[in-house]
Every structure is written in C-alpha cells, then in structure tokens.
Amino acid sequence: MNANELADAMEIRASIRRQATSRKSVQEGANDRLADQLDQAATMLRQQQAEIEALKANIVAIEKNMDYWADKSAKTLSIGEIHAVWAAGKYYELDKDGQVDVINFTEFAYAILRKAQEK
C-alpha cells in the first residue's frame, strides 16, 4: 500500500464514521473529531507524497545534469597559455610607480574560460 492508497482508506473510514446513524455525533449533527483527523492525515499524506515525488524528479534531473558534465572532457590551459591571455588583455591598471594596482579578476576569469573552450 502506498501513501495515496492509505490516504484513500483513511478518507473512506472517515466517511463511514460520519454516516453511521448509530453514532452519537451523527445523531446530534456534531463534528466527529476522529473523522476530521483522519481527513487531515489523508491530506497530509498526499501532500508529503507529492513533495517526495517532486524531490525524486529533482534528483533525477540533477543526476542527468551530472552525467552530462561528466561526459565533457576537461579542458585545461598551461601556465604559458594563461600568461598569454593576461598579456593579450587589459585586466589590470598600474599605479604611479608602474606596479599592478587594480586587477579585474572577473573579466580575466571569463577570458581564461573562453580560451579553454576554444581548445
């Protein structure tokens, strides 16, 4: 029995309790607390089952994405190639003494990635 089947059974049992004319709550037209709790539990089971299914779908999607990236061969650059990327672009500013003052790491990183993708 899965969660949804159990929820169905709980709702049926709650319905039976509410329709039993021998029950005092039915005769008085009062709420049946146990039947209400059975309905609440059935609703919670269905919600949790839906959340579990959504999580399983996410795991499958993540695994497929991991498989996709695992199939890609790693492209690496040598130190010389990284230095060539650095020399080809203006990723830094010099201070008044000619020393590197500001480095734009983001643009440099993107340039390295582009160079690796060209391989």
N, C-alpha and C positions, 0 to 999 in steps of 0.2 A: 504494500500500500504506500503510495506516495503522499506528499503533503496535501495536494489538491483533493485526492480521494478521501483523506482523513477529514479535510475541511467540509467536503460534501456530506460525509457521515455525521459530522457534528451538527451541521445545519438541519439535516433530516431529524436528528434526535431532538433538537430544539423545537422544531415544528411539531413533532409528535407531542412533546410536553405541553405546548401551547394549545393543542386541540383536544387533549384528554379531558372530557367533561367531568370526570371523577375528581379532578384536581381542584383544590380549594381556590387557587389563584385564577383558574379559568372560570369557575362559578362566580367569583367576585369581580371578574374583569380586571384583576390586578396584574402587574408585571410579574413575570417569572424570572427571578434573578439568575437562576442557573441556566435557563434557556438564553437569556441575554448574554451571559458569559460564554456560553457555547458559540453563539454567533460572533462575539468579539474575537474569540480564539480562532475561529474559522477564518475570519477576515485577516487576522494577523498572520496565520499560516500562509494564506495566499500571497500576502504582501512579501513575506520573507522568501517564499518560493520564487516570486518574480525577481526579487533582488539577487537571489542566488543565480538564477538563470542569466541575469544581466552581467553579473561578475564573471560567470563562466564564459560568456561571449567576449568580454573584455580580455580575459586571459588568452583565449584563442587568438584574438586579434593581435595581442602583444607577442605571442609566440610566432605568429606568421611574420610579424614585422622583424622579430629577432632572426628568424630563418632567412628573411630577405637580406638582412645586413650581414649575416654570417656567410652568405654566398659571395659577397663582394670581396675581392682581394684588396688587401691593404696597400695603399699607395703611399710610399714614403719618399721624402726628399733627403738628399745628403746635406751635410753642413754647407758644402760649397753651393748647392742649389739654393739653400735658404739665404746665404750671403748674397747671391746674385739677385734674389728677389729684393732684399734690403737695399742693395746698391741701385737697382733699377727704379725704385720709387722714392718719394719724399715722405718718409714715415717719421721724420724727426725734425726738430728745429735746433739750431745751435745757439748757445748763449754768446755773449760778447767776447769770451775767451776762446770760442771755437769748440767748446765742449757740447756734447749732446744734452739738451735741456728738456725737451718735451718729446715723448715718443707716442705716436698714435698706434697703440697695440691692436686696436680693432681692425683698422684698415690693413695693417701688416698681417694679421692672422688671416683675414679674408684673402689677401694676395697669396699667402702660402697655400691656403686651401685650393684656390683657383689653379695654382701651379701644379699641385699634386693631382688634381682632376684631369689636367692635360696629359698626364703620363699614360 
